[in-house]
């Protein structure tokens, strides 16, 4: 299947208009500050973009970022502007045709960004075998990926390698496609469905278990949306399976608890993160308004305190007391549409 994916993205697809679903091409509205960054990216790079979400988390200046499955480099060149000349962005992809597009515009972007030296590099390789690319343990601050991990045959290996190369307190922030059930084996062998980011999609609960087993104890859903399939033939093949594009952030923080445990802690956001003056959204369930005392579980406290976010918050409480599971800590399917239906149905 890996060879089929390489052919699909290297030869079959010539630009994003060739895609048959919106799974690998986001239609989400872009934040206002991102539009001028995209305007500086070369047109050929933009035309070869296949992604399902926006992988631009907060506070990137000066960081070393690894983009898994960087393709023609659209996200790399946007991130290049956000990390600045002192930062670095490393793109990894297995498709030579995509990397050729990214590499031939390196000098163009260095000039467009006004950098004295380039701050990007592109590596040809397998995202499940980063050790072969000499990416050392604890060597990157942040990992991003945009609708690529679903294409990897060994997703567990991808997550293990991501955990290995991340520094403590770093995070894997990525968008991908998930399903509401496990994909049948015959569909997983379909090259078009696989290339369209559908039949390689992980069942959401299997993903959560894989993430935890890889060291990412508390995966946090940032946002999600249903995937639409406008091709009747593909709709017939997939039947009642529902797909979702979702963005997760996975922190490398040893000692996180398996559930949202209440230790009586809280934080106050200072409003100092660029482009987030009035509130900061850590994930889908943590919208923290500026200046307002916000109760948090122990894991959330650590995600803010033991990471690059620490200087933007005031912290209250410690781990000396315990009050049980934090109220509202859900354990069901996280995506909005399905979660609403679950509430209407029965429970085992």
Protein Blocks (a to p, Z undefined) as FASTA:
>chain_A
ZZmmmmmmmmmpmbfklpcbfklocfbdcdfklmmmmmmpcfklmmmgccfbdcddehke
hpacddehklnolmmmmmmmmnommbccddddfbfklmmmmmmmmmmmmmmnopabdcbd
cddddfklmmlnopaehkbfbdcdehklmmpmblmlmmmmmmmmpcghiacdddddddfb
dcdfklmmpmklmmnommmpccfklmmmmmmmnopabacdfbdcddddfbfklmmmnmma
ccddddddddddehiafbdcdehiacddehlaghilmbccfblmlccdehiacdddfklm
mmmmmmmklmmccceddfkbcebjaehiafbdfbfklmmmmmmmccZZ
